[in-house]
Amino acid sequence: MPDAEFDRLLAELGEIEKAHPEFDDSNSPTRRVGGEPIEGFRSVIHAAPMLSIDNTYDESEVREWHTRVLKQLGFSSDRSGPALFAAVEREIAFVCDPKIDGLAVSLRYENGALVHAATRGDGVKGDDVTHAARVIRAIPLVLESSSTVVAPKVLEIRGEIYLPLPEFERINEEREKAGEDLFMNPRNAAAGTIKQLDPSMIAPRNLSFSAHGRGELVDSNLDKPFALSYMSFLDRCRALGVPTNPFTKRCESIEQVLETIHAFEPKRAKLPYATDGMVVRVDDFEQQEQLGITSKSPRWIIAYKYPAERKPTRLIRVEHQVGKTGKITPRAVMEPVLLSGSTVRHATLHNYGQVLKKDIRIGDLIEVEKAGEIIPYVVGVVIAERPKSAKRIVPPTECPECKGPVEIEPPEAVEDPSLESARRCVNPECPAQVRERLIWFAGRKQMDIDGLGEKTVDQIRETQDIPLKTFADIFRLHKHRDRLLGLDRMGEKKVDNLLAGIDGAKGRGLAKVLAGMGIRYVGDTTSKMLARQFPDLDALLKVDEKALRPKSLKKDEAKALGFPEDVANRPETGLGRDTAPIVHAYLHSDVAKRTFRELEQVGVDLRSRDFKERSPRSAAASNIFTDKTIVLTGTLDSFERQALSEKLESLGARVTGSVSKNTHLVIAGREAGSKLDKAQSLGIEVWDEARLLEELKQVE
């Protein structure tokens, strides 16, 4: 139905409801754009876990999966060759379902009425987003039972909430005109929309929904099951008014499956929504039950992911961008090209070593891909199409912004430029670094100042009336409230929210301040580790550089610095022999001292929220987690990732994001991937969730 016709009928229904209030219905479509904003999300436990599925980019792996399925169901092609194999396949059907790139949700209906909607979350519990689901037109509030199909007593429909591509383009155009940050892709936009607490902010985004699975199902009629197969399940959902994908196809052999996968690929670019693959599953529910699941995913399903779309375009010029740490990154400016559903004009060239290795030149016909179909990057050059006028890309010998000196990394790249991994401006007063540092400082993982994003920082800095050059200047913006109100698109509510966010940031504590300053080698993890060892900034500044790398100290050095003599019990800061001197030097530099002094003057609290006092005697209280470097991977049913990290850190562990030879332990949940593989290749100890729970019992 066209939107105009829908809107006309909706208005007509609204008039009828006004004339007949006795027929008031909270599930009326006219209520979809209303509702009070919620205060925050609550967690919902899934009646049946929302598992992820294995992915592959290789057709041969789809065949291998198919062979495993047949074998696990008790069939084999070995005894009678292809004839038996074909006979078996006629008994096993498969369904191919386009993999829509959106946000997975579970809709729970009881006696035909929508009770709640929840995101996947960690697979065991997710966020309650019922307020959002109720304003999405494609999601029925009441299932349309009929004489042929009756809604079960309980029906959980899993599916994808997604943003249609035309809506994505429209929203980004509106955001650009309003000076707001653009959404990276439709999936991010859908996720960001669902996180809105006010339904009236969600409805205009025109999200949609498509069913692709089932959760809990309690039949009303025990003599006649609702569905015995996935395809019949979709048919009945569609009969109840729930959207399903029209390209879903039932296949009776692996050859048909692969034909369907290949036939769908050229159609993807013409669809009004983003897809990144084809999901293949065993159709029969009883056979699915027989196949079961692994610790990671169901055995009866696999997703074939299409290769990232690659297209040629012409390189017009290269911009040299300066980041918050002074790193200078080459960025390609290209002739516009439609790639994975969006128009791309810029792509990263990573570093100048890569530019030289790929021999990329201005004027070249280049091939562009989207890494994960999100970030555009230049794959290479079509050398055969190189024009005679093509010019080599010359790395800047001075900072493009401040004309200050640059440093090349690693040092040997000075002799062999192809080895270059980074080029940095070493002037800490560089204006480009100032801008990037301000944006970083205000970011969610750092000081979390809501409303002070890239566009707002630029807007304020463009005016000559409001100084915004230092971190302390952020906390002086209260003095300029009237001037802020005079800026474009800065209404009273927006300004007051910004100033309230700035007030709240004053109390974030030492770890957040250190993480926000953009100090080399001091990210979120290291800043927390430093804050756990030192009660405040003064204590951090008083110690010798060696105290920032206590693991490398000898016993007598540790004792002299006041640390426990027991090597295993020395506090960990996340810094070592090479990085500690650089961080120590910065903390004691004139620039840093001035920054800290100004932050104190404007009321920023530089005490630690994470400090845990330790003494030489604390070794007696050590446990199996003390001083262990731990990596978490996969989905754990009993914990949220952040909560588990904090718990392990409270027990003296260091939780990091990557596996290396220095990792002591990897805790692997469901869907553990490359980190688990790397841990096994390095011979690092690996625990599953059951072992983790057992060990935690011992220390609690």
CORQUI-V569021 format. One record per backbone hydrogen bond with DSSP energy under -1.0 kcal/mol. NH is the residue of the N-H (numbers start at 0). CO is the residue of the C=O. Records with the same first field share a line. If there is no record, write none. Layout:
NH = CO  CO
This chain:
5 = 1
6 = 2
7 = 3
8 = 4
9 = 5
10 = 6
11 = 7
12 = 8
13 = 9
14 = 10
15 = 11
16 = 12
17 = 13
18 = 14
19 = 15
22 = 19
23 = 20
27 = 24
30 = 27
31 = 28
33 = 30
37 = 196
43 = 125
45 = 123
49 = 122
50 = 48
55 = 302
61 = 57
62 = 58
63 = 59
64 = 60
65 = 61
66 = 62
67 = 63
68 = 64
69 = 65
70 = 66
71 = 67
72 = 68
73 = 70
74 = 69
80 = 76
84 = 80
85 = 81
86 = 82
87 = 83
88 = 84
89 = 85
90 = 87
93 = 250
94 = 280
95 = 248
96 = 278
98 = 276
99 = 97
100 = 273
101 = 99
102 = 160
104 = 158
105 = 117
106 = 156
107 = 115
108 = 154
109 = 112
110 = 152
112 = 109
113 = 140
114 = 107
115 = 107
117 = 105
118 = 126
119 = 103
121 = 124
122 = 119
125 = 43
127 = 41
128 = 116
132 = 128
133 = 129
134 = 131
135 = 132
138 = 135
142 = 111
143 = 239
144 = 142
145 = 148
152 = 217
153 = 217
154 = 108
155 = 215
156 = 106
157 = 212
158 = 104
159 = 209
160 = 102
161 = 207
164 = 271
167 = 163
168 = 164
169 = 165
170 = 166
171 = 167
172 = 168
173 = 169
174 = 170
175 = 171
176 = 172
177 = 173
178 = 175
179 = 174
188 = 184
189 = 185
190 = 186
191 = 187
192 = 188
193 = 189
194 = 190
195 = 192
200 = 197
202 = 198
204 = 201
205 = 202
207 = 161
209 = 159
210 = 242
211 = 157
212 = 157
214 = 155
217 = 153
223 = 220
229 = 282
232 = 228
233 = 229
234 = 230
235 = 231
236 = 232
237 = 233
238 = 234
239 = 235
240 = 237
241 = 236
247 = 244
248 = 95
250 = 93
256 = 252
257 = 253
258 = 254
259 = 255
260 = 256
261 = 257
262 = 258
263 = 259
264 = 260
266 = 263
267 = 264
269 = 266
270 = 267
275 = 98
277 = 303
278 = 96
279 = 301
280 = 94
281 = 299
282 = 92
284 = 227
287 = 283
288 = 284
289 = 285
290 = 286
291 = 287
293 = 296
298 = 291
301 = 279
302 = 53
303 = 277
304 = 55
305 = 275
310 = 367
312 = 365
314 = 363
315 = 332
316 = 332
318 = 330
320 = 328
322 = 326
325 = 322
327 = 422
328 = 320
330 = 318
331 = 346
332 = 316
333 = 344
334 = 313
336 = 343
338 = 341
341 = 338
343 = 336
346 = 331
347 = 375
348 = 329
350 = 348
354 = 350
355 = 351
356 = 352
357 = 353
359 = 354
361 = 390
362 = 314
363 = 360
365 = 312
366 = 379
367 = 310
368 = 376
370 = 374
372 = 369
373 = 370
374 = 370
376 = 368
377 = 347
378 = 366
381 = 364
382 = 380
384 = 381
385 = 382
389 = 386
390 = 361
398 = 403
402 = 398
406 = 423
408 = 421
412 = 409
413 = 410
415 = 411
418 = 415
419 = 416
420 = 408
421 = 408
423 = 406
424 = 325
425 = 404
429 = 426
433 = 429
434 = 430
435 = 431
436 = 432
437 = 433
438 = 434
439 = 435
440 = 436
441 = 437
442 = 439
446 = 440
447 = 442
448 = 441
451 = 448
456 = 452
457 = 453
458 = 454
459 = 455
460 = 456
461 = 457
475 = 472
476 = 473
478 = 475
479 = 476
480 = 477
483 = 479
484 = 480
486 = 483
489 = 486
494 = 490
495 = 491
496 = 492
497 = 493
498 = 494
499 = 495
500 = 496
501 = 497
502 = 498
503 = 499
504 = 500
506 = 503
507 = 504
509 = 606
512 = 508
513 = 509
514 = 510
515 = 511
521 = 518
526 = 522
527 = 523
528 = 524
529 = 525
530 = 526
531 = 527
533 = 529
536 = 605
539 = 535
540 = 536
541 = 537
546 = 543
547 = 544
548 = 545
551 = 548
552 = 549
557 = 553
558 = 554
559 = 555
560 = 556
561 = 558
562 = 557
568 = 565
569 = 566
579 = 575
582 = 578
583 = 579
584 = 580
585 = 581
586 = 582
587 = 583
588 = 585
592 = 588
593 = 589
594 = 590
595 = 591
596 = 592
597 = 593
598 = 594
599 = 595
600 = 596
601 = 597
602 = 599
603 = 598
604 = 505
607 = 534
611 = 531
617 = 614
619 = 616
620 = 617
621 = 618
625 = 622
626 = 651
627 = 624
629 = 653
630 = 664
632 = 666
634 = 669
643 = 639
644 = 640
645 = 641
646 = 642
647 = 643
648 = 644
649 = 645
651 = 648
652 = 647
653 = 627
655 = 629
662 = 659
663 = 628
664 = 628
665 = 684
666 = 630
667 = 686
668 = 632
669 = 634
671 = 668
676 = 672
677 = 673
678 = 674
679 = 675
680 = 676
681 = 677
683 = 678
686 = 665
691 = 687
692 = 688
693 = 689
694 = 690
695 = 691
696 = 692
697 = 693
